[in-house]
């Protein structure tokens, strides 16, 4: 048996709370632990303890000690799985002022060699608390009787190091919490005359009358926060959540708080908020922590009724070490919300706030979150991280909506100190269950010169939202209601790409067909089932049409969300698909439909190119503003403004995207990467690409950062980049050897020359041979995309012509065939727009949707439509067969030309009268064979092999060409009589 004596250190008896503290090295006097007002010390006696050895004082298993204070004596008995131990302590006064001490008797502790501690290790003992007499055999199992003034010690002892149990009476005697670090908690709750002992982890949520939970959470809380106090000092806070209850611990480090009166009480002035940090919510008295009183105002500090309360005031208490602490137990089912507070000493009327002069904020159910990635990202624990860029916003509010309501169910005002990193606002919400949509409200300076256009009450769409709800058209009744919101999709349906292998055609091999999703299959004339019309899946039904034409790439008009009134080239968001393009009219069917379309086109050897518009958006101008997203979030950042803060226009739009400003540049790059990684897009055509060269002040940049970044982005290294310069014909676009160009020069010069303008002869020859004036150096003809958007105007020539004895309609058709001949047999990439295969050159075809018409399949099936389609198909066949000339420019290097390929002769008569053309001598042993002949007086002919020119057409190396006609000859030594004649 080892024997110890207990000696008392002098202290004051001012609290019913008594703790027996840590037992350290018995040979060196142990360790004194402050328990309420008493200081206790255990030291070794001279009775039989082994020299230089330490033994465990506490043992494994369930153990308890109980006893009764009677007069100046205290008798405690420890019961456990080993055997009973007895402690006898007497109390006697030391002085006249009521100070007491404990003079030691003996504590017997069994010595168990196998349980001895290693040198330097320490254990803590159970603690002593005046919670009433407790039946030790039932202490950890359930209820037992108690009476005032009784003492109980109980605990569950473990074998791990640093197992720390302590008991403390909190909340005006309502509850006692026993805590064991890293191993769970036990809650002792006093209800009238009974004492309950339950597992705090499992039962604390159901204990509604427990207002405060005493735990050492500052070091072990799930989420910890630290704030610097103005004038010195720290405020530490920790939040723990167990099912439906949330515990908040706040601790004050007052070592440097010089203006703090340590003898006066310190209070926390606080409230809860979500949407507006300046509008606190005050709890009812029943839900408030113990000792909380309502106050009428911040400065007055006067108490008021709960109905008139503007804040709550709760006192801090000191723990045994003298630290100021306050703990609160709140209903976690109300989360997410934030606790906002300031420190107050009524004695001097002193307020303590953060170093920035703001109140402290501790979020519940929400975390500070991460600034990257922008948009919504999902964590493994089911929480959602929201992040949005806004440099000029002073306040940002996250709004969460359910499926049907136009009003937000929850609004979370983001604190600048916790939820802002640089210019990015962010928050992580523990659970978004019950919410399906989200948006933001932004507040900031509203002066016109600043360029800001904040609308405080208008919910706005996240620019990084990947899925959006349908657009609500603006009406007078809507007011601040949201017009478009982002969708919360934690578990997006997966898609089976199988083994998707993009074709990766070379630029010079491309034969592009350009279409719009809604217009291509929207008409009743299509054979597509009604439920598939105007959708991605509906286009799949027409893959055979692409194959019959012979194209190997499909270019889709913009498919991102837009306002139908303005058209697809005025986007609202750069990531999200139009929900109406899905079979079910929702974002999930639209996403699955696009992926299915791309996968099947890849299987058939066709690439998918996507038109994108980053020059402007659908948010209108300053005169006719439409607040949907970026305009209300940070107009001065996302759009180009002049020195007066007015929006700069590009073309017919009312705004210009500030795409070379770094945050907007990142937005564009992220969206391009999204389309490549998520949807396997093979290339992009940038509409009105000249706007990509504008700087933050509207100036033209010779080396625009965005264009260069796209050219060298590693994820975009394999995709095709096309700049649409239709409206910027004279602009020199920086290319870095990566950018191809969609130029309007080809359309203008070809149609004007074929219409009879002799002054465009040289320009026509330049465009036909690959636009060497534009594509030189590292780029060749393959970097130019050629298209025809309108037919030559021949009305004036038809009136003046003397040899034209056929109707102008026939002349128009003749010119259309001439344009196709020039388009598909010139050097460069030919682009055919939907509808042109049956003769429709409507400028609004690509902007057509299901309400404004689209592709007319009945015209395609007509005799004329089939003739034109076959004419185009045969031209494509010739182009593929003679790729060394039309695709690769092989005429400059005859050695690389296949031996069986001969010379090609092309002629266009743009006069309104016939012309005799002298043919060059064919190569030795060869003859001229007719491949293409267009004439309004006879049947147009296109042959895919060879056909000898008849004697009627060929006399003495000359040939007569009819007005507005074209001719293509091929020199070959062998003959194939197979030909195709178009009626």
HELIX and SHEET records of a PDB file:
HELIX    1   1 UNK A   26  UNK A   28  5                                   3    
HELIX    2   2 UNK A  113  UNK A  115  5                                   3    
HELIX    3   3 UNK A  136  UNK A  138  5                                   3    
HELIX    4   4 UNK A  200  UNK A  203  1                                   4    
HELIX    5   5 UNK A  204  UNK A  206  5                                   3    
HELIX    6   6 UNK A  217  UNK A  220  1                                   4    
HELIX    7   7 UNK A  285  UNK A  287  5                                   3    
HELIX    8   8 UNK A  332  UNK A  334  5                                   3    
HELIX    9   9 UNK A  448  UNK A  450  5                                   3    
HELIX   10  10 UNK A  507  UNK A  509  5                                   3    
HELIX   11  11 UNK A  517  UNK A  520  1                                   4    
HELIX   12  12 UNK A  530  UNK A  532  5                                   3    
HELIX   13  13 UNK A  536  UNK A  540  1                                   5    
HELIX   14  14 UNK A  543  UNK A  549  1                                   7    
HELIX   15  15 UNK A  579  UNK A  581  5                                   3    
HELIX   16  16 UNK A  587  UNK A  603  1                                  17    
HELIX   17  17 UNK A  630  UNK A  638  1                                   9    
HELIX   18  18 UNK A  662  UNK A  679  1                                  18    
HELIX   19  19 UNK A  689  UNK A  693  5                                   5    
HELIX   20  20 UNK A  705  UNK A  712  1                                   8    
HELIX   21  21 UNK A  745  UNK A  754  1                                  10    
HELIX   22  22 UNK A  758  UNK A  760  5                                   3    
HELIX   23  23 UNK A  761  UNK A  768  1                                   8    
HELIX   24  24 UNK A  781  UNK A  783  5                                   3    
HELIX   25  25 UNK A  795  UNK A  800  1                                   6    
HELIX   26  26 UNK A  808  UNK A  824  1                                  17    
HELIX   27  27 UNK A  836  UNK A  838  5                                   3    
HELIX   28  28 UNK A  857  UNK A  861  1                                   5    
HELIX   29  29 UNK A  863  UNK A  881  1                                  19    
HELIX   30  30 UNK A  883  UNK A  886  1                                   4    
HELIX   31  31 UNK A  890  UNK A  892  5                                   3    
HELIX   32  32 UNK A  894  UNK A  896  5                                   3    
SHEET    1   A 4 UNK A  33  UNK A  35  0                                        
SHEET    2   A 4 UNK A  38  UNK A  44 -1                                        
SHEET    3   A 4 UNK A   2  UNK A   9 -1                                        
SHEET    4   A 4 UNK A 106  UNK A 109 -1                                        
SHEET    1   B 2 UNK A  22  UNK A  23  0                                        
SHEET    2   B 2 UNK A 123  UNK A 124 -1                                        
SHEET    1   C 5 UNK A 100  UNK A 103  0                                        
SHEET    2   C 5 UNK A  85  UNK A  93 -1                                        
SHEET    3   C 5 UNK A  73  UNK A  80 -1                                        
SHEET    4   C 5 UNK A  61  UNK A  70 -1                                        
SHEET    5   C 5 UNK A 151  UNK A 157 -1                                        
SHEET    1   D 5 UNK A 144  UNK A 145  0                                        
SHEET    2   D 5 UNK A 194  UNK A 199 -1                                        
SHEET    3   D 5 UNK A 184  UNK A 191 -1                                        
SHEET    4   D 5 UNK A 175  UNK A 180 -1                                        
SHEET    5   D 5 UNK A 165  UNK A 170 -1                                        
SHEET    1   E 5 UNK A 223  UNK A 228  0                                        
SHEET    2   E 5 UNK A 234  UNK A 242 -1                                        
SHEET    3   E 5 UNK A 245  UNK A 253 -1                                        
SHEET    4   E 5 UNK A 324  UNK A 331 -1                                        
SHEET    5   E 5 UNK A 317  UNK A 318 -1                                        
SHEET    1   F 5 UNK A 293  UNK A 295  0                                        
SHEET    2   F 5 UNK A 311  UNK A 315 -1                                        
SHEET    3   F 5 UNK A 267  UNK A 273 -1                                        
SHEET    4   F 5 UNK A 337  UNK A 345 -1                                        
SHEET    5   F 5 UNK A 350  UNK A 352 -1                                        
SHEET    1   G 5 UNK A 293  UNK A 295  0                                        
SHEET    2   G 5 UNK A 311  UNK A 315 -1                                        
SHEET    3   G 5 UNK A 267  UNK A 273 -1                                        
SHEET    4   G 5 UNK A 337  UNK A 345 -1                                        
SHEET    5   G 5 UNK A 360  UNK A 364 -1                                        
SHEET    1   H 4 UNK A 366  UNK A 367  0                                        
SHEET    2   H 4 UNK A 424  UNK A 429 -1                                        
SHEET    3   H 4 UNK A 384  UNK A 389 -1                                        
SHEET    4   H 4 UNK A 375  UNK A 378 -1                                        
SHEET    1   I 3 UNK A 366  UNK A 367  0                                        
SHEET    2   I 3 UNK A 424  UNK A 429 -1                                        
SHEET    3   I 3 UNK A 420  UNK A 421 -1                                        
SHEET    1   J 4 UNK A 410  UNK A 413  0                                        
SHEET    2   J 4 UNK A 393  UNK A 401 -1                                        
SHEET    3   J 4 UNK A 437  UNK A 444 -1                                        
SHEET    4   J 4 UNK A 486  UNK A 487 -1                                        
SHEET    1   K 9 UNK A 512  UNK A 515  0                                        
SHEET    2   K 9 UNK A 553  UNK A 556  1                                        
SHEET    3   K 9 UNK A 607  UNK A 612  1                                        
SHEET    4   K 9 UNK A 683  UNK A 686  1                                        
SHEET    5   K 9 UNK A 720  UNK A 725  1                                        
SHEET    6   K 9 UNK A 739  UNK A 743  1                                        
SHEET    7   K 9 UNK A 784  UNK A 787  1                                        
SHEET    8   K 9 UNK A 829  UNK A 833  1                                        
SHEET    9   K 9 UNK A 512  UNK A 515  1                                        
SHEET    1   L 4 UNK A 904  UNK A 909  0                                        
SHEET    2   L 4 UNK A 965  UNK A 972 -1                                        
SHEET    3   L 4 UNK A 927  UNK A 934 -1                                        
SHEET    4   L 4 UNK A 941  UNK A 942 -1                                        
SHEET    1   M 3 UNK A 915  UNK A 918  0                                        
SHEET    2   M 3 UNK A 958  UNK A 961 -1                                        
SHEET    3   M 3 UNK A 954  UNK A 955 -1                                        
END                                                                             
